[in-house]
């Protein structure tokens, strides 16, 4: 019952957050960021390209992020069937400074995280044009064209993310 109530509350909060982007938002800037693979990557390598992208902003010491990871990893595992990209933006918790790359790599190994992760700070998050980072995890949905569509502070169940994307795709077809 508690899980079902949490799912309902998350769904309502997610739907309520959608008004954040009632007006069209510009695409995210194509920043070059260090990946947990110790290579530099451009943000645009992971977003747009005709697929929805789920971005999770998380920290390796964040208890709520640890709880959220199976949902996000599941989305990534099914990327071939659900046509959804997944990207992590990782920072230190609770300072919101840059995460220690070795700590991120250890987290990925310990929790079997295989989706790509890029290191950021709260200043980088702000530079993305999404406002002030309020906490972790934060879920950002990017449209297939590369535009921010929704932002939600806190974990969002996979089914809610998939339903939102399906509903948005229906709107585009109509």
N, C-alpha and C positions, 0 to 999 in steps of 0.2 A: 504494500500500500504506500509506504514511504517513497519508493522508487517511482511509482505512478504519479504521486503528488509532485515530486521533484520534476518529472517530465512535463507535467501540465504547467507548473510554474515557469519552468525554463521556456516552454513554448509561448506562454503569454508574454514573458519578458522579451523574448526574441521578436515577437510580432510587434510589441510596443516600441521596440528600438528602431523599427524600420522607418519611422518618421524622421530619424536622423538624416536620412538621405532622400528626403522628398524632392529636393531640387537636384538636378544633375550635378554630379561631382566630377572633377577632372580625373584622368587616369593617374595612378600612382607614378611618382617619378622613377626613372630607371636608375636607381642607385646601385653602385657596386659595393657588395658586402662580402665579408669573409664567411665561408661556409664551415660547417663542422668537419668537413673533409679537408680543411686547411687550404682550400683553393678559393680564389675570388670569383664571384658570380654576379651577374646583373639580375636585378629583380625581374625584369621583363622576360628573362629566360623561363620563368615559372608561372607567369600569369598571362591571361588573354589566350591567344591562339585558338579561339573557338571553343574553349572549355571553361566551365566554372572552376574557380580556385577557392579552396577553403584555406585560409591562413589562420594559424593558431599562434598567438603571442604567448610564450610560456617561459618559465624559469625552472631549472633542474632542482631547485630546493623548494619549490612551491607545492604544498600539499594538494591543493585543488587541481593543479596541472597534472600531477601524478595520477589522480583519479580520472582526468579527462583523456589521457593518452590512449587507452584502448579504443575509445570511440573514434578518435582521429586516425589512429593506425588502421582501424577497420575500414575507414573510408579510403585510405591510401591503398590498402590491400586489394580493394575492389575497383580500383581506378579504371581498369579495362572494361568493366561492365557498367559502371555508373558514370563514366565520362567526366569525372571530377579530379582536378589536380589538388594536391595537398602540399602545403609549405609551412614550415615552422619558422618563426622569428623568435630567437632565443635571447633572453637577457638575464641578468642576475636578479634573483629574488632574495630579499626585499628591496635592495638598493635601486633597482632598475637601471644600473650601470651595465657595462658589457659583461657578459657571462664568461667565465673561465672555460676556454675551449676544451681542456682536458676533462673538466667536470661534465660538460655537455656530451662529449664522446663516451664517457663512462655511463652516463644516464642512458644514452642511446643503446649501449651494449646491455645494460642491466634490464631495460624495459623493452628490448627488441624493437626499437624505433628505427624504421628504414626510410621514412620520408625525408626529403631534404630539409636541412635547417641552416638558417643564416643568422649570424650574430648581430645584434643591434643593442642600442641603449634607448632609454625613453626619449632622448633628443632625436634619435633617428626616427622613432615612431612618430614624433611630432612633425618631422620633416616630410613624412609621407602624406601630410595634409589631412590626417584623421583626428586632429585635436590632441588634447592631453591624454596620455595613457593613464587610466584609472585603476588598473589592476590586472592580475593574471589569474587564470587564462582569459584572453580576449579572443573572440572569434570574428574574423573579417571575411565576408563573402565578396568575391570579385567576379563580375559578370564575364561572359565569354569574350567581350570586347575589351576587357581590362579595366573596367570602372568599378569603384567600390559600390556595392549594392546594400550591404547591411553590416553593422558592427554590434557585437553583443559582449558585454563584460560578463565573465563567468562561463562555466561549461554549458554547452548546448548538446543535447542528445543527437546522435547521428540521424535518427528518424526525422527530427525537426529540421535539420539542415537539408536533408534530401527532399522533404516535403516543400520547404521554401523554394528550393531550386526547381522542383517540378512545377510548382505554381507559377514561378516567374517564367519558366519556359512556355507554359500554356498561354500566358499573357502575350508573349512575343509572337506566338503562332496565330493569335486572334487578331 
